[in-house]
Amino acid sequence: MKITKEAIIDEAIKILEEKGDDPQRLTIRELAGRLDIGVGLVNYHFGSKEVLVNLCVKKMITGIVDEFHKVRQSLAYMKPKEKLNYLCLMTFDYLYTKPNVSRVALIYDLGNTSKDDTTSVLIDAYIPIVMDCKPSYDEHKAYLIASRVIYILEQSFLRTDIIKARSGVDLSQADARKEYLENLLKDMVK
């Protein structure tokens, strides 16, 4: 049986999910054992555990963005700004419910920016929502607003401890995230 790169990534994602989304707990030896392949084959396809983990995280985030589109369509009954708030909170909450995977994705994106990194894919998903909120915005203006919102959410997640120490706002708490986000969106999408 031929094992594809995709099959290796899928099995690695299963292991990550079983181990609390902690990339440090994924071992190439366990992954190879589950697939009944040699460690060398995994290393041949990916070169390093870091590359494999980043591909897994990207696939996981892409799945979340796909789910995001489905949720967005199911919220047709909401006003555009309510929908934006709901979806932003969903995104912000995801960062905190999957902190290890989120941290890996965000730090990787910071060092490897591209038009198809996970941050860019997420921003692109927000552009139509921003345009619904502000019909006078063209795609370029909507991109600027969407990117600001996503960058702030991502950096706020990465700096949760600093924000708490400096302001007393504990973003690890769902109610604090909701209030923080509502204030952010009021300022961003007037």
TORKOL-4160 file (C-alpha; in steps of 0.2 Angstrom, whole numbers, padded with zeros to 4 digits, m for minus):
190
<pt num="1" X="0000" Y="0000" Z="0000"/>
<pt num="2" X="0007" Y="0017" Z="m0005"/>
<pt num="3" X="0006" Y="0030" Z="0009"/>
<pt num="4" X="0004" Y="0048" Z="0002"/>
<pt num="5" X="0010" Y="0064" Z="0009"/>
<pt num="6" X="m0009" Y="0068" Z="0012"/>
<pt num="7" X="m0011" Y="0052" Z="0022"/>
<pt num="8" X="0004" Y="0056" Z="0033"/>
<pt num="9" X="m0003" Y="0074" Z="0036"/>
<pt num="10" X="m0020" Y="0067" Z="0040"/>
<pt num="11" X="m0013" Y="0054" Z="0053"/>
<pt num="12" X="m0002" Y="0067" Z="0061"/>
<pt num="13" X="m0018" Y="0078" Z="0063"/>
<pt num="14" X="m0026" Y="0064" Z="0072"/>
<pt num="15" X="m0012" Y="0062" Z="0083"/>
<pt num="16" X="m0011" Y="0081" Z="0087"/>
<pt num="17" X="m0030" Y="0081" Z="0091"/>
<pt num="18" X="m0028" Y="0066" Z="0103"/>
<pt num="19" X="m0013" Y="0075" Z="0112"/>
<pt num="20" X="m0022" Y="0091" Z="0115"/>
<pt num="21" X="m0016" Y="0100" Z="0099"/>
<pt num="22" X="0001" Y="0100" Z="0106"/>
<pt num="23" X="0014" Y="0099" Z="0092"/>
<pt num="24" X="0028" Y="0095" Z="0105"/>
<pt num="25" X="0019" Y="0079" Z="0109"/>
<pt num="26" X="0019" Y="0073" Z="0091"/>
<pt num="27" X="0033" Y="0061" Z="0087"/>
<pt num="28" X="0038" Y="0055" Z="0070"/>
<pt num="29" X="0042" Y="0038" Z="0077"/>
<pt num="30" X="0024" Y="0036" Z="0083"/>
<pt num="31" X="0017" Y="0043" Z="0067"/>
<pt num="32" X="0027" Y="0031" Z="0056"/>
<pt num="33" X="0022" Y="0016" Z="0068"/>
<pt num="34" X="0004" Y="0020" Z="0066"/>
<pt num="35" X="0005" Y="0020" Z="0047"/>
<pt num="36" X="0017" Y="0005" Z="0047"/>
<pt num="37" X="0030" Y="0015" Z="0037"/>
<pt num="38" X="0048" Y="0019" Z="0041"/>
<pt num="39" X="0053" Y="0036" Z="0050"/>
<pt num="40" X="0064" Y="0039" Z="0034"/>
<pt num="41" X="0049" Y="0040" Z="0023"/>
<pt num="42" X="0041" Y="0054" Z="0034"/>
<pt num="43" X="0058" Y="0063" Z="0034"/>
<pt num="44" X="0060" Y="0061" Z="0015"/>
<pt num="45" X="0043" Y="0069" Z="0012"/>
<pt num="46" X="0044" Y="0083" Z="0025"/>
<pt num="47" X="0062" Y="0085" Z="0029"/>
<pt num="48" X="0058" Y="0090" Z="0047"/>
<pt num="49" X="0045" Y="0088" Z="0060"/>
<pt num="50" X="0043" Y="0107" Z="0060"/>
<pt num="51" X="0038" Y="0107" Z="0041"/>
<pt num="52" X="0026" Y="0093" Z="0044"/>
<pt num="53" X="0018" Y="0101" Z="0059"/>
<pt num="54" X="0016" Y="0118" Z="0049"/>
<pt num="55" X="0007" Y="0108" Z="0035"/>
<pt num="56" X="m0004" Y="0100" Z="0048"/>
<pt num="57" X="m0009" Y="0116" Z="0056"/>
<pt num="58" X="m0012" Y="0124" Z="0039"/>
<pt num="59" X="m0024" Y="0110" Z="0034"/>
<pt num="60" X="m0033" Y="0112" Z="0051"/>
<pt num="61" X="m0035" Y="0131" Z="0049"/>
<pt num="62" X="m0041" Y="0129" Z="0031"/>
<pt num="63" X="m0054" Y="0117" Z="0038"/>
<pt num="64" X="m0059" Y="0130" Z="0050"/>
<pt num="65" X="m0060" Y="0143" Z="0037"/>
<pt num="66" X="m0071" Y="0131" Z="0026"/>
<pt num="67" X="m0082" Y="0129" Z="0042"/>
<pt num="68" X="m0082" Y="0148" Z="0044"/>
<pt num="69" X="m0090" Y="0150" Z="0026"/>
<pt num="70" X="m0104" Y="0138" Z="0031"/>
<pt num="71" X="m0107" Y="0147" Z="0047"/>
<pt num="72" X="m0107" Y="0163" Z="0038"/>
<pt num="73" X="m0120" Y="0157" Z="0026"/>
<pt num="74" X="m0131" Y="0150" Z="0040"/>
<pt num="75" X="m0132" Y="0167" Z="0048"/>
<pt num="76" X="m0141" Y="0176" Z="0034"/>
<pt num="77" X="m0155" Y="0181" Z="0046"/>
<pt num="78" X="m0142" Y="0192" Z="0055"/>
<pt num="79" X="m0138" Y="0210" Z="0051"/>
<pt num="80" X="m0121" Y="0212" Z="0044"/>
<pt num="81" X="m0113" Y="0220" Z="0059"/>
<pt num="82" X="m0120" Y="0206" Z="0070"/>
<pt num="83" X="m0114" Y="0193" Z="0059"/>
<pt num="84" X="m0096" Y="0201" Z="0059"/>
<pt num="85" X="m0096" Y="0202" Z="0078"/>
<pt num="86" X="m0102" Y="0184" Z="0079"/>
<pt num="87" X="m0089" Y="0177" Z="0067"/>
<pt num="88" X="m0075" Y="0188" Z="0074"/>
<pt num="89" X="m0079" Y="0180" Z="0091"/>
<pt num="90" X="m0079" Y="0163" Z="0084"/>
<pt num="91" X="m0062" Y="0166" Z="0077"/>
<pt num="92" X="m0056" Y="0174" Z="0093"/>
<pt num="93" X="m0063" Y="0159" Z="0103"/>
<pt num="94" X="m0054" Y="0147" Z="0092"/>
<pt num="95" X="m0037" Y="0154" Z="0096"/>
<pt num="96" X="m0040" Y="0151" Z="0114"/>
<pt num="97" X="m0048" Y="0134" Z="0112"/>
<pt num="98" X="m0034" Y="0127" Z="0101"/>
<pt num="99" X="m0020" Y="0138" Z="0109"/>
<pt num="100" X="m0005" Y="0126" Z="0104"/>
<pt num="101" X="m0010" Y="0124" Z="0086"/>
<pt num="102" X="m0015" Y="0143" Z="0085"/>
<pt num="103" X="0002" Y="0148" Z="0092"/>
<pt num="104" X="0011" Y="0137" Z="0079"/>
<pt num="105" X="0001" Y="0144" Z="0065"/>
<pt num="106" X="0003" Y="0162" Z="0070"/>
<pt num="107" X="0021" Y="0161" Z="0073"/>
<pt num="108" X="0025" Y="0152" Z="0057"/>
<pt num="109" X="0015" Y="0165" Z="0047"/>
<pt num="110" X="0025" Y="0179" Z="0055"/>
<pt num="111" X="0041" Y="0171" Z="0049"/>
<pt num="112" X="0034" Y="0165" Z="0032"/>
<pt num="113" X="0022" Y="0178" Z="0026"/>
<pt num="114" X="0013" Y="0174" Z="0009"/>
<pt num="115" X="m0003" Y="0177" Z="0001"/>
<pt num="116" X="m0009" Y="0160" Z="0005"/>
<pt num="117" X="m0003" Y="0158" Z="0023"/>
<pt num="118" X="m0016" Y="0155" Z="0036"/>
<pt num="119" X="m0018" Y="0173" Z="0041"/>
<pt num="120" X="m0020" Y="0179" Z="0023"/>
<pt num="121" X="m0033" Y="0165" Z="0020"/>
<pt num="122" X="m0043" Y="0171" Z="0036"/>
<pt num="123" X="m0042" Y="0189" Z="0030"/>
<pt num="124" X="m0049" Y="0184" Z="0013"/>
<pt num="125" X="m0063" Y="0176" Z="0022"/>
<pt num="126" X="m0068" Y="0192" Z="0031"/>
<pt num="127" X="m0067" Y="0204" Z="0016"/>
<pt num="128" X="m0085" Y="0200" Z="0010"/>
<pt num="129" X="m0092" Y="0202" Z="0028"/>
<pt num="130" X="m0084" Y="0219" Z="0030"/>
<pt num="131" X="m0091" Y="0224" Z="0013"/>
<pt num="132" X="m0108" Y="0218" Z="0019"/>
<pt num="133" X="m0106" Y="0230" Z="0034"/>
<pt num="134" X="m0100" Y="0244" Z="0023"/>
<pt num="135" X="m0107" Y="0243" Z="0006"/>
<pt num="136" X="m0097" Y="0259" Z="0001"/>
<pt num="137" X="m0081" Y="0250" Z="0003"/>
<pt num="138" X="m0072" Y="0242" Z="m0011"/>
<pt num="139" X="m0062" Y="0226" Z="m0009"/>
<pt num="140" X="m0046" Y="0236" Z="m0005"/>
<pt num="141" X="m0054" Y="0246" Z="0009"/>
<pt num="142" X="m0062" Y="0230" Z="0015"/>
<pt num="143" X="m0046" Y="0221" Z="0015"/>
<pt num="144" X="m0038" Y="0235" Z="0026"/>
<pt num="145" X="m0052" Y="0234" Z="0039"/>
<pt num="146" X="m0052" Y="0214" Z="0039"/>
<pt num="147" X="m0033" Y="0213" Z="0040"/>
<pt num="148" X="m0033" Y="0226" Z="0055"/>
<pt num="149" X="m0046" Y="0216" Z="0064"/>
<pt num="150" X="m0037" Y="0199" Z="0061"/>
<pt num="151" X="m0020" Y="0206" Z="0065"/>
<pt num="152" X="m0027" Y="0213" Z="0082"/>
<pt num="153" X="m0035" Y="0197" Z="0086"/>
<pt num="154" X="m0020" Y="0187" Z="0083"/>
<pt num="155" X="m0008" Y="0198" Z="0092"/>
<pt num="156" X="m0020" Y="0200" Z="0106"/>
<pt num="157" X="m0020" Y="0181" Z="0108"/>
<pt num="158" X="m0001" Y="0180" Z="0107"/>
<pt num="159" X="0001" Y="0194" Z="0120"/>
<pt num="160" X="m0013" Y="0188" Z="0132"/>
<pt num="161" X="m0002" Y="0188" Z="0147"/>
<pt num="162" X="0005" Y="0205" Z="0143"/>
<pt num="163" X="m0012" Y="0213" Z="0140"/>
<pt num="164" X="m0018" Y="0205" Z="0157"/>
<pt num="165" X="m0003" Y="0212" Z="0166"/>
<pt num="166" X="m0004" Y="0229" Z="0158"/>
<pt num="167" X="m0023" Y="0232" Z="0158"/>
<pt num="168" X="m0030" Y="0219" Z="0169"/>
<pt num="169" X="m0041" Y="0212" Z="0155"/>
<pt num="170" X="m0039" Y="0193" Z="0155"/>
<pt num="171" X="m0043" Y="0187" Z="0137"/>
<pt num="172" X="m0042" Y="0169" Z="0142"/>
<pt num="173" X="m0059" Y="0172" Z="0149"/>
<pt num="174" X="m0074" Y="0171" Z="0136"/>
<pt num="175" X="m0083" Y="0186" Z="0143"/>
<pt num="176" X="m0067" Y="0197" Z="0143"/>
<pt num="177" X="m0064" Y="0192" Z="0124"/>
<pt num="178" X="m0082" Y="0196" Z="0120"/>
<pt num="179" X="m0081" Y="0214" Z="0127"/>
<pt num="180" X="m0064" Y="0217" Z="0120"/>
<pt num="181" X="m0070" Y="0212" Z="0103"/>
<pt num="182" X="m0086" Y="0222" Z="0104"/>
<pt num="183" X="m0075" Y="0238" Z="0108"/>
<pt num="184" X="m0063" Y="0234" Z="0094"/>
<pt num="185" X="m0077" Y="0232" Z="0081"/>
<pt num="186" X="m0085" Y="0248" Z="0087"/>
<pt num="187" X="m0069" Y="0257" Z="0083"/>
<pt num="188" X="m0065" Y="0248" Z="0067"/>
<pt num="189" X="m0082" Y="0247" Z="0058"/>
<pt num="190" X="m0092" Y="0263" Z="0062"/>
